Amino acid sequence: MLTRLSGGTVYDPAHGVNGEQRDLYIRDGRIVDGVGRSERVDQTVDVRGKVVMAGAIDPHTHIGGGKVNIARTLLPEDHQPHPVKRTRLTRSGVGYAAPSTLTTGYRYAEMGYTACFEPAMLPANARQAHMEMADTPIIDKGAYVMLGSDDFFLRMLASGKPQAEINDYVAFTITAAQALAVKVVNPGGISAFKFNQRNLDLDEANVHYGVTPRQILRTLARAVYELGVTHPLHVHGCNLGVPGNVETTLNTIAGVEGLPLHLTHIQFHSYGTEGDKGFSSGAARIAEAINRNRNISADVGQIMFGQTVTASGDNMAQYRNRSHAHPNKWVCMDIECDAGCGVVPFRYRHKNFVNALQWAIGLEIFLLVDDPWRVFLTTDHPNGAPFTSYPHLIRLLMDKGFRDDRFAMLHPDAQAMSTLKSIDREYSLYEIAIMTRAAPARSLGLTDRGHLGPGAGADITVYMPDNNRERMFERPALVFKDGELVARDGRIVKVTDGGTHTLRPQYDRGIEKSLRDYFDRYMTVRLDNFRLSDAEIENDGSGHIITHPCRPRTTA
Amino acid sequence: MAETAQASRARRATAQTHSSVTCPFCSILCDDLEISNTDGSLRIEANTCPRARAGFERPPSAATPLIGTRPASLDKAVAAAAKLIKSARHPLFGGLATDVAGMRAILALADRTGGVVDHMLGDGMYRNILAMQERGWMMTTLTELRNRADLVVFCGLDVGNDHPRFYERYIWNKESMFELDPRSRELVYLGKGLNTEAGVSPGGRQPQHLKNEPERLIEVIGALRSLLAGTPIQTRKVAGVAVRDLEKLIDRIKAARYAVFVWSPPRLAFPAADITVAGICDLVKELNQYTRCSGLALGGNEGIITAGAVCAWQSGYQLRVDFGRGYPEYDPTLNSTARLLESGDADLLVWVSNFNPDLRPPQTKVPTVVLAPPPAAADRSYDIYVPVAVPGLDHAGQMVRVDNVVSLPLHQVRQSALPSVATVMQSLLNHL
């Protein structure tokens, strides 16, 4: 079956196509090249006058795993006002900040998103994270496995094990947890909190292992690089939310000696200490550092005003923030000598000085980073805001008038501390297509997603143009997933099962001997049961695994 | 039971053996069992306990679906059950002792039919969930307990047969990751009538046992919180425990590197026990201003942790969810099995007990469909009985462990002609 999308205005930055009228052809779920005259087109969809982009990709969204399920359980008040009725096609669900899995899949697809990545999958909780993602329909999924506070790694680092052996361990963990990339959260800090340390700065040693966050970052960044994992080490740095952490973030950039690094929800790590209240924007310095260091990419973690819930692996920071909990209840967990988590509900208020400035800082970073290929559009769902606020965020970036009107509503002291009003930049549709499609696909190594060239998976979103960009991006006219029409005018018309993106880095199996011994001595599961089999992901055919290549590198 | 070494060797030579097998018969999910299978009869060769033996070594018995007392084919029984479900106004899906796949399928059916879901151990679980939804908590997991806890406070439980290998695996384990020597762990029991024998260290050291009235545990916890806050207590005894002993205890907890408070919701079987759980959680949070300390809830048997987790991710709520209006509505009081059946709000009971056929549905006037492994109890008949395969014995699967973090794969160690709960639920769905 050959389908033609005819006459759309195409934005495909991976091929330099900037708003040109083009026909697209889809066959067997893939985009194919212009076809010969003799070939019969089975179906033509007229998209003249509409904007055509690849399906959007969210590279950082907490959609699966224990902490999300804790957030769901903790907050019936998030769900009660937001019921979602069952339809002939779709299952029922609930939720605003912490929606149920099925609802999450439908909402993303209705918004034109076709792939989403859970950024903080604990090895100990990987099975559940994948089970939740399996129950998230339509979209493709994938996860970054969290390392850096796990005892086995810290032990290796403390005892001076060679980098090659650490690489084997990292590769084993990626494989066992069925991950696509590696994340580090508050490097070593989650472990330090369990030894009763309450802060851990970049060069401060963990009291038990004697290693510093800087060592952990360097070692993991090198491991990821040498294993040939396409996505750089995904870093949630030290001192999240602490005024003055802009210095930590700049030091982190300087400290990896040119290795690729992705700094996630960087807004939460861009705070200075100037002004009467000791809280100021570090956005200009951060943006300048990103502009200068081409090895660095970031996603913003924009906050939006209103109720949400923060769910993080960073139990140290979440414990520190517990007094801000709204409503006043929170959960922290120490997990398996492996990781941790903290769930703190939160209400961001535009009349609160700190929250207002956080909002402005996020936007300043978006607008001051020159290269949209290295800054991705996220709210760190649900930590800054639910993912359903992306259309609003896109409007803030594309419409200075709208942005300035919103800015005028902020706490006046926050307005005085921000340069936002002096920034005239408005993102173009081409740049939006970069930061929500082409760039995350390239960063994650998804060679057949995020673009519209021949061979790409036919994940395609068609928008009705509208000067109100929020309205335009809220309810795309058509959404295709692997060539099938799944949503029309913001309503699901077909429910499909997405795939799971993974990597299989090469490693010396010798590491499994040490791990087996370690698991038998200390852990409460067997190594063979820790590992997630392909069959568990494939789940009798409802799931499928997409394996991306690694390109191992050695460095001098 | 005794078997000669020779007989054992002979049996093992002809048997199929499986190692690193996960045991689904308690929520700890030990996964180090060695199982031999001789012509379908299973035997645990290593790392056993009474619960595992009862589950794995239950003799396989032939079973046929029943409509009333009449044997029927699987197709006929499923068709008859589907008819009952279709005509029900408000079916209750109860029991819910099953694996992840079983629970997924039950939820799909409940959503489709406007049903309501509750687990057979829901009353216990809600002591925890209500406390958690009121103020949150700080919790830990089994590997942290095993390697990090230097002081363990048992709040109204001795663990006993709920999790027979608890002490072997998490308290008196051979070695730990950090400097902690597990044999030096200090144990404290709160509650009269507890059996503290398992708490005697391998070196013979007795645990401390404070014998408060069990249902007055909240008073002991409250006194510890007062002492921690520096508020003097005006009496000499609280709930039968000397205040002097509580003063010493709070000092020990403050001096510990990582104390763990353990409780088990089903063992706090008295009114308003959720307030007791909330009190323990508050004490743990307050202690964290000084040192590290965490909670750990046990219980959670018969797959309730799994059922709750799957229900939370699919519907937003941990069980007691009513799909009657076309979307999930949560009410821990209105949606309890007992109330739904007594009030007549539910007009059909679909009961799933996937691990233990002896856990039968409550006596009720409403029609009942039962899915359980054989043998069906001969002394009771149901409108429909469908024998099902046991997850972790007859088919592979997954379950979530008691700490709500780790989940484990279940393995197939025997062939069975019986369908899984998920298969039966899927065929019911196909009939609608």
Interface residues (C-beta under 8 A of the other chain):
Chain A: G64 G66 V68 N69 I70 R72 T73 L74 L75 P76 D78 H79 Q80 P83 V84 K85 R86 R91 S92 G93 V94 G95 A98 P99 S100 T101 L102 L122 A124 N125 R127 Q128 M131 E132 D135 D151 F193 K194 F195 N196 H208 Y319 A325 N328 K329 W330 V331 C332 M333 D334 I335 E336 C337 D338 V343 R521 Y522 M523 T524 V525 R526 D528 N529 S533 A535 E536
Chain B: S20 T22 D31 D32 V100 R104 A108 D111 R112 I129 M132 Q133 E134 R135 G136 W137 M138 M139 T140 T141 L142 T143 E144 R146 N147 R148 R169 Y170 K174 E175 S176 M177 F178 R257 Y258 N288 T291 R292 S294 G308 A309 V310 A312 W313 Q314 S315 G316 Y317 Q318 F323 R325 G326 Y327 P328 E329 Y330 A396 Q398 V400 N404 V405 V406 S407 L408 P409
